[in-house]
Amino acid sequence: MTAPPVIRIAGPEDAPALHAAIARLAEHLGMPEKHVATPGDYARHGLGDGTLFRALLAEAGGATCGAATFLPEFSTLRGKPGVFLQDLWVAPEHRGSGLGRRLLAAVAREAAAWQAAYLTVSAHTGNPGAIAFYRSLGFTTDENELSFVAEGDAYTRLGETP
């Protein structure tokens, strides 16, 4: 019997493995051109103490087979800290094995350090597998909220507003 994948916190030395996992996620979503981050970006802004995000890697047989990136957030309505799951990727050959659920559980355990009381995630509308997965775990959509993004010129103009 094959041992289940091992899940561990990623460190700066894992930036190339995380980069490869996120590239595979972008490919799966049909938007590889959106993945412009470099391993250096991951090492600089995450993957260590005092950084902007944390990551978990799942490994089996010496290969990365899953990844999750997450960061703290705070709900002013709830009055409690939470965790935002930025990315969740499981290699196709491990999908359906429970690895995605194990990664989410590991995120929740890590977020317990900052007393997270909830987890939020957004899924691409073109990823019905992810939507079904989150719904199967009891996640609900907030019909009162839409996600908005300002980037590129729109973000630059925003920063220039007096």
Legacy VTK file of the C-alpha trace (Angstrom):
# vtk DataFile Version 3.0
C-alpha trace
ASCII
DATASET POLYDATA
POINTS 162 float
0.000 0.000 0.000
1.283 3.457 -0.887
1.677 5.936 1.949
-0.606 8.987 1.768
1.011 12.265 0.742
2.792 14.165 3.492
1.593 17.741 4.066
4.028 20.312 5.417
4.543 24.068 5.700
6.519 25.434 2.767
9.666 27.461 3.385
11.618 29.838 1.137
13.520 26.890 -0.340
10.180 25.547 -1.628
9.480 28.559 -3.862
10.259 26.629 -7.091
7.929 23.759 -6.116
5.137 26.174 -5.178
5.675 28.079 -8.422
5.322 24.858 -10.419
2.137 23.904 -8.533
0.522 27.314 -9.125
1.537 27.135 -12.801
-0.293 23.801 -13.047
-3.328 25.344 -11.336
-3.330 28.249 -13.818
-3.069 25.750 -16.676
-5.989 23.738 -15.237
-8.062 26.930 -15.087
-7.254 27.668 -18.732
-5.395 30.870 -17.930
-1.664 30.139 -17.877
-0.938 33.674 -19.138
-2.233 35.067 -15.828
0.531 33.291 -13.903
3.269 35.911 -14.019
4.663 35.409 -10.501
8.201 34.097 -10.125
9.671 31.764 -7.514
11.460 34.868 -6.194
8.105 36.577 -5.644
6.953 33.632 -3.550
10.176 33.506 -1.556
10.161 37.273 -0.943
6.491 37.777 -0.056
5.578 34.443 1.497
7.032 31.227 2.797
8.555 32.544 5.989
7.979 34.345 9.249
6.503 37.824 8.916
5.538 37.362 5.259
2.269 38.139 3.518
1.091 34.584 2.976
1.837 31.016 3.952
1.761 27.830 1.932
1.412 24.119 2.456
2.840 21.509 0.121
1.722 17.907 -0.193
4.368 15.466 -1.358
4.292 11.830 -2.405
7.263 9.888 -3.683
9.417 13.012 -3.677
7.046 14.945 -5.952
4.710 17.817 -5.132
1.134 16.610 -5.539
-0.794 19.387 -3.795
-0.517 22.936 -2.543
-2.523 25.481 -0.602
-1.758 29.164 -0.094
-3.516 31.185 2.581
-3.402 34.396 4.575
-5.081 35.965 7.596
-8.121 38.172 7.252
-10.484 39.850 9.684
-14.269 40.200 9.589
-15.465 43.436 11.135
-19.030 42.063 11.098
-18.067 38.870 12.931
-15.487 40.582 15.105
-13.204 37.613 14.509
-10.115 36.713 12.517
-10.382 34.277 9.668
-8.307 32.708 6.953
-8.525 33.361 3.223
-7.601 30.417 1.036
-5.950 31.916 -2.041
-5.109 28.709 -3.895
-5.846 25.016 -3.553
-4.319 22.652 -6.095
-4.264 18.867 -6.161
-2.492 16.953 -8.946
-4.985 15.170 -11.220
-3.769 11.736 -10.161
-4.559 12.567 -6.504
-7.983 14.131 -7.024
-10.735 12.191 -5.306
-8.286 10.777 -2.756
-9.214 13.163 0.056
-6.018 15.197 -0.335
-7.903 18.463 -0.975
-9.867 17.992 2.237
-6.650 17.154 4.128
-5.020 20.341 2.803
-8.017 22.409 3.943
-7.853 20.780 7.386
-4.137 21.609 7.578
-4.882 25.236 6.647
-7.475 25.394 9.435
-4.980 23.975 11.926
-2.328 26.525 10.886
-4.858 29.381 11.087
-5.728 28.340 14.633
-2.499 30.136 15.612
-4.228 33.462 14.911
-7.561 32.194 16.286
-9.296 32.003 12.902
-12.999 31.367 13.282
-13.874 30.976 9.579
-12.368 30.255 6.164
-13.225 32.031 2.926
-12.340 31.026 -0.597
-13.381 32.058 -4.064
-13.631 29.627 -6.959
-13.475 30.400 -10.651
-16.887 30.077 -12.264
-15.279 27.943 -14.964
-14.096 25.372 -12.416
-17.190 23.289 -11.625
-15.093 20.640 -9.876
-13.870 23.163 -7.296
-17.357 24.589 -6.826
-18.804 21.110 -6.235
-15.929 20.254 -3.872
-16.462 23.334 -1.683
-20.235 22.858 -1.654
-19.799 19.201 -0.645
-17.905 20.427 2.429
-20.684 22.813 3.442
-19.272 26.040 1.988
-21.926 28.495 0.866
-21.811 31.480 -1.443
-22.572 34.930 -0.121
-25.178 36.240 -2.520
-24.730 39.719 -1.024
-21.112 40.056 -2.141
-19.257 40.296 -5.424
-15.487 40.227 -5.730
-13.854 43.181 -7.472
-10.245 43.597 -8.559
-8.353 46.776 -9.449
-5.053 46.014 -11.163
-2.768 47.473 -13.780
-3.729 50.988 -14.850
-6.847 51.000 -12.677
-4.754 50.270 -9.593
-2.148 52.841 -10.554
-4.816 55.508 -11.024
-6.351 54.602 -7.674
-3.024 55.186 -5.950
-2.675 58.566 -7.668
-6.017 59.852 -6.391
-5.451 62.688 -3.897
LINES 1 163
162 0 1 2 3 4 5 6 7 8 9 10 11 12 13 14 15 16 17 18 19 20 21 22 23 24 25 26 27 28 29 30 31 32 33 34 35 36 37 38 39 40 41 42 43 44 45 46 47 48 49 50 51 52 53 54 55 56 57 58 59 60 61 62 63 64 65 66 67 68 69 70 71 72 73 74 75 76 77 78 79 80 81 82 83 84 85 86 87 88 89 90 91 92 93 94 95 96 97 98 99 100 101 102 103 104 105 106 107 108 109 110 111 112 113 114 115 116 117 118 119 120 121 122 123 124 125 126 127 128 129 130 131 132 133 134 135 136 137 138 139 140 141 142 143 144 145 146 147 148 149 150 151 152 153 154 155 156 157 158 159 160 161
